[in-house]
């Protein structure tokens, strides 16, 4: 009987089959596993006032993680990044958008909201400014349209704290443009203190090469430092709320090129995170009360000259990056960086094992890759926080 399959056909199948498995079978299995996993009911209120576009870049990573972890609200629905938050909702109107604000809720509604929720998450309260909607941004500091913590936010926060629920806050939650009185209330509830300083890494301080350094920073630095500028190369800029600015030059004021987030491999809190992660974005420098535990901290590896500068600025050698304290059955987390910020979409969350795959494809040391920080540090941190909170709620 004549052979049905030739040797050439068998060879072709043997070469194609692995790709078929890789491209079809494995994703299908991954999707089916995600589908059959049980949903987790958690009521979460997210506040994000920095939403100038429909990329939702300050909170879209949170909602991706919620859906991947199958976290649903009490109605059995996944959280939608374009509607399930309090903050600014951009549109094409002359006012550029509409705020959905907690000040619109009555005292009774605030208490009801606090009673229902499991987590209050402050993603970003910096806000939106006229500059965000200009084709060519101005060199001057832009006029605010909407932003900053307000009385409604604090009212909900106080009620949540009184009920010992979990609160998570990221930079920028309490810095400018939040009024000082409101910020003080936030600090008192959370048990921490902002030093007034924020900082950020730039890979090149030569202003003829790097146009990303804010012009207002350049002019203020030159004015405050006898008409001088820093040397070319990597650097870290520091900005104080009172207008004081400072800059650290690599190999002069600090070593190691870029700020690093360090986490002890074996820590009391049980968080499994990389020991060293480079961090190139904005962060604020805070002081914490003794009942906080440090999950991770910033290390800029200052030289002796850098240590002198830090002392003159009233800053410690290390800065908290992620901290937590227990409050009854809940926890307060403060993340002193713009951790959830991500402009690019992350794709479908409906495949089990995706975070592990992306961690393998994004090198932790590549600080130019924003997704690398998300997959290697922030998603693992966030998923462990959510898992701890969910398990704690199950005990009630």
ChimeraX attribute file (.defattr): number of C-alpha atoms within 10 A of each C-alpha:
attribute: neighborCount
match mode: 1-to-1
recipient: residues
	/A:1	3
	/A:2	5
	/A:3	6
	/A:4	7
	/A:5	8
	/A:6	10
	/A:7	10
	/A:8	9
	/A:9	11
	/A:10	11
	/A:11	10
	/A:12	11
	/A:13	12
	/A:14	11
	/A:15	11
	/A:16	11
	/A:17	11
	/A:18	12
	/A:19	11
	/A:20	12
	/A:21	12
	/A:22	11
	/A:23	11
	/A:24	11
	/A:25	13
	/A:26	13
	/A:27	17
	/A:28	15
	/A:29	13
	/A:30	15
	/A:31	16
	/A:32	14
	/A:33	14
	/A:34	19
	/A:35	14
	/A:36	8
	/A:37	11
	/A:38	10
	/A:39	17
	/A:40	17
	/A:41	18
	/A:42	21
	/A:43	19
	/A:44	24
	/A:45	20
	/A:46	21
	/A:47	26
	/A:48	26
	/A:49	28
	/A:50	26
	/A:51	25
	/A:52	21
	/A:53	16
	/A:54	12
	/A:55	15
	/A:56	22
	/A:57	20
	/A:58	21
	/A:59	27
	/A:60	22
	/A:61	22
	/A:62	23
	/A:63	20
	/A:64	22
	/A:65	19
	/A:66	22
	/A:67	19
	/A:68	20
	/A:69	20
	/A:70	22
	/A:71	23
	/A:72	18
	/A:73	16
	/A:74	14
	/A:75	8
	/A:76	12
	/A:77	13
	/A:78	19
	/A:79	21
	/A:80	13
	/A:81	18
	/A:82	14
	/A:83	10
	/A:84	14
	/A:85	21
	/A:86	17
	/A:87	24
	/A:88	25
	/A:89	21
	/A:90	19
	/A:91	13
	/A:92	7
	/A:93	8
	/A:94	6
	/A:95	10
	/A:96	18
	/A:97	18
	/A:98	13
	/A:99	15
	/A:100	15
	/A:101	16
	/A:102	19
	/A:103	15
	/A:104	10
	/A:105	14
	/A:106	11
	/A:107	14
	/A:108	9
	/A:109	13
	/A:110	21
	/A:111	17
	/A:112	13
	/A:113	18
	/A:114	26
	/A:115	14
	/A:116	14
	/A:117	17
	/A:118	22
	/A:119	23
	/A:120	22
	/A:121	21
	/A:122	24
	/A:123	26
	/A:124	27
	/A:125	29
	/A:126	23
	/A:127	24
	/A:128	25
	/A:129	18
	/A:130	17
	/A:131	18
	/A:132	20
	/A:133	12
	/A:134	9
	/A:135	7
	/A:136	8
	/A:137	12
	/A:138	12
	/A:139	10
	/A:140	10
	/A:141	13
	/A:142	13
	/A:143	11
	/A:144	15
	/A:145	16
	/A:146	20
	/A:147	23
	/A:148	24
	/A:149	26
	/A:150	17
	/A:151	13
	/A:152	17
	/A:153	19
	/A:154	18
	/A:155	18
	/A:156	22
	/A:157	22
	/A:158	19
	/A:159	18
	/A:160	24
	/A:161	21
	/A:162	13
	/A:163	16
	/A:164	18
	/A:165	23
	/A:166	25
	/A:167	23
	/A:168	19
	/A:169	23
	/A:170	23
	/A:171	23
	/A:172	27
	/A:173	28
	/A:174	26
	/A:175	21
	/A:176	17
	/A:177	18
	/A:178	19
	/A:179	13
	/A:180	13
	/A:181	11
	/A:182	17
	/A:183	22
	/A:184	16
	/A:185	16
	/A:186	20
	/A:187	15
	/A:188	11
	/A:189	15
	/A:190	24
	/A:191	16
	/A:192	17
	/A:193	17
	/A:194	17
	/A:195	16
	/A:196	16
	/A:197	21
	/A:198	22
	/A:199	20
	/A:200	19
	/A:201	23
	/A:202	18
	/A:203	17
	/A:204	20
	/A:205	26
	/A:206	17
	/A:207	15
	/A:208	8
	/A:209	10
	/A:210	12
	/A:211	11
	/A:212	11
	/A:213	16
	/A:214	13
	/A:215	15
	/A:216	11
	/A:217	18
	/A:218	17
	/A:219	12
	/A:220	16
	/A:221	22
	/A:222	14
	/A:223	13
	/A:224	14
	/A:225	12
	/A:226	8
	/A:227	10
	/A:228	11
	/A:229	16
	/A:230	17
	/A:231	15
	/A:232	15
	/A:233	14
	/A:234	18
	/A:235	25
	/A:236	24
	/A:237	19
	/A:238	20
	/A:239	19
	/A:240	15
	/A:241	13
	/A:242	8
	/A:243	12
	/A:244	15
	/A:245	22
	/A:246	19
	/A:247	22
	/A:248	24
	/A:249	21
	/A:250	25
	/A:251	16
	/A:252	14
	/A:253	21
	/A:254	22
	/A:255	17
	/A:256	14
	/A:257	19
	/A:258	23
	/A:259	24
	/A:260	22
	/A:261	21
	/A:262	20
	/A:263	21
	/A:264	17
	/A:265	13
	/A:266	11
	/A:267	13
	/A:268	10
	/A:269	10
	/A:270	11
	/A:271	17
	/A:272	16
	/A:273	22
	/A:274	16
	/A:275	14
	/A:276	20
	/A:277	22
	/A:278	23
	/A:279	24
	/A:280	21
	/A:281	16
	/A:282	18
	/A:283	25
	/A:284	27
	/A:285	23
	/A:286	19
	/A:287	14
	/A:288	21
	/A:289	11
	/A:290	9
	/A:291	11
	/A:292	18
	/A:293	17
	/A:294	21
	/A:295	23
	/A:296	24
	/A:297	19
	/A:298	24
	/A:299	22
	/A:300	23
	/A:301	20
	/A:302	23
	/A:303	15
	/A:304	12
	/A:305	12
	/A:306	22
	/A:307	17
	/A:308	15
	/A:309	17
	/A:310	18
	/A:311	11
	/A:312	9
	/A:313	16
	/A:314	10
	/A:315	17
	/A:316	13
	/A:317	14
	/A:318	14
	/A:319	21
	/A:320	25
	/A:321	25
	/A:322	22
	/A:323	17
	/A:324	21
	/A:325	20
	/A:326	14
	/A:327	16
	/A:328	12
	/A:329	14
	/A:330	21
	/A:331	22
	/A:332	22
	/A:333	23
	/A:334	25
	/A:335	25
	/A:336	26
	/A:337	25
	/A:338	19
	/A:339	25
	/A:340	22
	/A:341	20
	/A:342	20
	/A:343	15
	/A:344	13
	/A:345	12
	/A:346	12
	/A:347	7
	/A:348	10
	/A:349	19
	/A:350	19
	/A:351	18
	/A:352	20
	/A:353	15
	/A:354	16
	/A:355	18
	/A:356	12
	/A:357	11
	/A:358	15
	/A:359	19
	/A:360	13
	/A:361	11
	/A:362	17
	/A:363	15
	/A:364	20
	/A:365	15
	/A:366	14
	/A:367	17
	/A:368	12
	/A:369	13
	/A:370	18
	/A:371	22
	/A:372	22
	/A:373	25
	/A:374	23
	/A:375	22
	/A:376	22
	/A:377	22
	/A:378	19
	/A:379	21
	/A:380	19
	/A:381	18
	/A:382	18
	/A:383	16
	/A:384	16
	/A:385	17
	/A:386	18
	/A:387	14
	/A:388	13
	/A:389	19
	/A:390	17
	/A:391	10
	/A:392	12
	/A:393	15
	/A:394	7
	/A:395	7
	/A:396	6
